[in-house]
Amino acid sequence: MQVTAGDVLVSAQTGLRLAYKQKNLILACQYVPDHDVSVKLPDGGGLDTRAIVASKEMLNTTVMRIELTPEGGFVCEPGQYLTLINNDGLARSYSVANDPCRDGRIELHIRLLRDGLMSNFLKEKIKLGDSLTVRGPAGHCFYVAEEGSDYPIVLAGTGTGLAPLYGIAKQALAKGHRGEIQLFHGALDEADLYLIPQLRKLGADFHNFHYAPCVLRGESDRFYRQGNIQDIVMSALPIEKSRTRLFLCGAPEMVNALKRKAFLGGLASKHIFADAFLPTKTATIAA
Ligand SMILES: Cc1cc2nc3c(=O)[nH]c(=O)nc-3n(C[C@H](O)[C@H](O)[C@H](O)COP(=O)(O)OP(=O)(O)OC[C@H]3O[C@@H](n4cnc5c(N)ncnc54)[C@H](O)[C@@H]3O)c2cc1C
């Protein structure tokens, strides 16, 4: 249920994801109010927002940045994901690359697939000023300041897996994180890298932020590290393994393999946060 007036009992929110807690959702079976409250069933509408397309820009030949202005605000941690739903009910998840509360806009990085239904819709059909439904947010890949904010953070992702990692890195730095932050962005070819100037600037502005582009089919004397991102990340894990937080986003094979290797390599499973960009099986949902 969703509490619309009256106190929300924290004990009735145990186990709910942050986004639901922020929307005042509660588990009715755990909710024993001692005063009058108003509640309603949380239909999709309780978690949906309309958002206007504010900008579209190519970041490289296959990745498009789209910015959306949510009507009535959108509370979300950078790194979480949302579901975009178009007017035909086509729905796909995308990770949030910024702090929408601070910026007033939601930044998404869309990898354009030649036969992709949503990526083609976003590239070819939708125009500036058009609106979409945004559902969510969801996901546990986001920065939480703990233990004096001095533990190491490792962020690793391939392709548009950079979107949530970029959001998490900026958020950690904005919140004054003091530990070392390493961001590994993996690409097949050099041309697949993107946001290079922005990430370099972050490294110049913050002494504890280190950007490490990795290119599988690269050359050895370029500005990036040449090789498989999994090997590069494993060889660069901080010595303080028990305190290291690892964030993994992007291709499911990379995410799952690195998750396993990092755990076997000494990282605590509770400190490994992962979002695999799984392809959607069901094409549409009711808008
Ligand atoms: C939690 C989560 C977060 C995500 N965040 C992002 C994000 O930030 N940016 C982003 O671009 N995508 C992200 N995705 C993937 C996204 O939801 C879509 O799956 C993707 O955009 C393809 O949708 P489409 O409609 O364009 O293609 P579809 O019409 O669904 O697929 C077209 C064809 O491409 C294949 N395909 C689909 N996805 C992939 C893939 N990733 N790699 C290779 N082949 C694929 C399909 O099997 C199909 O054959 C995320 C997915 C999840 C689950």
The ligand as an SDF file (V2000), in Angstrom:
LIG
                    3D

 53 58  0  0  0  0  0  0  0  0999 V2000
   19.1900   -2.8860  -15.3020 C   0  0  0  0  0  0  0  0  0  0  0  0
   19.4310   -2.5360  -16.7550 C   0  0  0  0  0  0  0  0  0  0  0  0
   20.0190   -1.3400  -17.0820 C   0  0  0  0  0  0  0  0  0  0  0  0
   20.2730   -1.0190  -18.4150 C   0  0  0  0  0  0  0  0  0  0  0  0
   20.8810    0.1690  -18.7110 N   0  0  0  0  0  0  0  0  0  0  0  0
   21.1710    0.4680  -19.9970 C   0  0  0  0  0  0  0  0  0  0  0  0
   21.8210    1.7120  -20.3300 C   0  0  0  0  0  0  0  0  0  0  0  0
   22.1380    2.5340  -19.4670 O   0  0  0  0  0  0  0  0  0  0  0  0
   22.0840    1.9380  -21.6440 N   0  0  0  0  0  0  0  0  0  0  0  0
   21.7430    1.0510  -22.6400 C   0  0  0  0  0  0  0  0  0  0  0  0
   22.0190    1.3160  -23.8200 O   0  0  0  0  0  0  0  0  0  0  0  0
   21.1110   -0.1180  -22.3390 N   0  0  0  0  0  0  0  0  0  0  0  0
   20.8110   -0.4060  -21.0530 C   0  0  0  0  0  0  0  0  0  0  0  0
   20.1560   -1.5890  -20.7630 N   0  0  0  0  0  0  0  0  0  0  0  0
   19.7150   -2.4350  -21.8960 C   0  0  0  0  0  0  0  0  0  0  0  0
   18.3450   -1.9040  -22.4090 C   0  0  0  0  0  0  0  0  0  0  0  0
   17.3510   -2.1330  -21.4450 O   0  0  0  0  0  0  0  0  0  0  0  0
   17.8860   -2.5770  -23.7020 C   0  0  0  0  0  0  0  0  0  0  0  0
   17.9590   -3.9590  -23.5470 O   0  0  0  0  0  0  0  0  0  0  0  0
   18.7070   -2.1770  -24.9020 C   0  0  0  0  0  0  0  0  0  0  0  0
   18.6650   -0.7630  -25.0540 O   0  0  0  0  0  0  0  0  0  0  0  0
   18.1540   -2.8030  -26.1890 C   0  0  0  0  0  0  0  0  0  0  0  0
   16.8080   -2.4160  -26.3400 O   0  0  0  0  0  0  0  0  0  0  0  0
   16.2100   -2.2630  -27.7960 P   0  0  0  0  0  0  0  0  0  0  0  0
   14.7180   -2.1840  -27.6630 O   0  0  0  0  0  0  0  0  0  0  0  0
   16.9010   -1.1630  -28.5220 O   0  0  0  0  0  0  0  0  0  0  0  0
   16.6010   -3.6240  -28.4930 O   0  0  0  0  0  0  0  0  0  0  0  0
   15.6870   -4.9470  -28.5880 P   0  0  0  0  0  0  0  0  0  0  0  0
   14.6090   -4.7250  -29.5960 O   0  0  0  0  0  0  0  0  0  0  0  0
   15.2640   -5.3510  -27.2130 O   0  0  0  0  0  0  0  0  0  0  0  0
   16.7460   -5.9830  -29.0940 O   0  0  0  0  0  0  0  0  0  0  0  0
   17.1630   -6.0140  -30.4610 C   0  0  0  0  0  0  0  0  0  0  0  0
   18.1730   -7.1220  -30.6400 C   0  0  0  0  0  0  0  0  0  0  0  0
   19.3780   -6.8190  -29.9420 O   0  0  0  0  0  0  0  0  0  0  0  0
   19.6620   -7.8070  -28.9490 C   0  0  0  0  0  0  0  0  0  0  0  0
   20.1590   -7.1020  -27.7720 N   0  0  0  0  0  0  0  0  0  0  0  0
   19.4050   -6.4490  -26.8590 C   0  0  0  0  0  0  0  0  0  0  0  0
   20.1930   -5.8970  -25.9210 N   0  0  0  0  0  0  0  0  0  0  0  0
   21.4600   -6.2080  -26.2650 C   0  0  0  0  0  0  0  0  0  0  0  0
   22.7260   -5.9540  -25.7050 C   0  0  0  0  0  0  0  0  0  0  0  0
   22.8460   -5.2360  -24.5600 N   0  0  0  0  0  0  0  0  0  0  0  0
   23.8210   -6.4160  -26.3360 N   0  0  0  0  0  0  0  0  0  0  0  0
   23.7200   -7.1130  -27.4530 C   0  0  0  0  0  0  0  0  0  0  0  0
   22.5560   -7.4130  -28.0430 N   0  0  0  0  0  0  0  0  0  0  0  0
   21.4390   -6.9830  -27.4620 C   0  0  0  0  0  0  0  0  0  0  0  0
   18.3520   -8.5160  -28.6970 C   0  0  0  0  0  0  0  0  0  0  0  0
   18.5520   -9.8500  -28.2430 O   0  0  0  0  0  0  0  0  0  0  0  0
   17.7020   -8.4680  -30.0830 C   0  0  0  0  0  0  0  0  0  0  0  0
   18.1990   -9.4780  -30.9080 O   0  0  0  0  0  0  0  0  0  0  0  0
   19.8920   -1.9250  -19.4380 C   0  0  0  0  0  0  0  0  0  0  0  0
   19.2700   -3.1230  -19.1160 C   0  0  0  0  0  0  0  0  0  0  0  0
   19.0340   -3.4360  -17.7930 C   0  0  0  0  0  0  0  0  0  0  0  0
   18.3550   -4.7350  -17.4610 C   0  0  0  0  0  0  0  0  0  0  0  0
  1  2  1  0
  2  3  1  0
  2 52  2  0
  3  4  2  0
  4  5  1  0
  4 50  1  0
  5  6  2  0
  6  7  1  0
  6 13  1  0
  7  8  2  0
  7  9  1  0
  9 10  1  0
 10 11  2  0
 10 12  1  0
 12 13  2  0
 13 14  1  0
 14 15  1  0
 14 50  1  0
 15 16  1  0
 16 17  1  0
 16 18  1  0
 18 19  1  0
 18 20  1  0
 20 21  1  0
 20 22  1  0
 22 23  1  0
 23 24  1  0
 24 25  2  0
 24 26  1  0
 24 27  1  0
 27 28  1  0
 28 29  2  0
 28 30  1  0
 28 31  1  0
 31 32  1  0
 32 33  1  0
 33 34  1  0
 33 48  1  0
 34 35  1  0
 35 36  1  0
 35 46  1  0
 36 37  1  0
 36 45  1  0
 37 38  2  0
 38 39  1  0
 39 40  1  0
 39 45  2  0
 40 41  1  0
 40 42  2  0
 42 43  1  0
 43 44  2  0
 44 45  1  0
 46 47  1  0
 46 48  1  0
 48 49  1  0
 50 51  2  0
 51 52  1  0
 52 53  1  0
M  END
$$$$
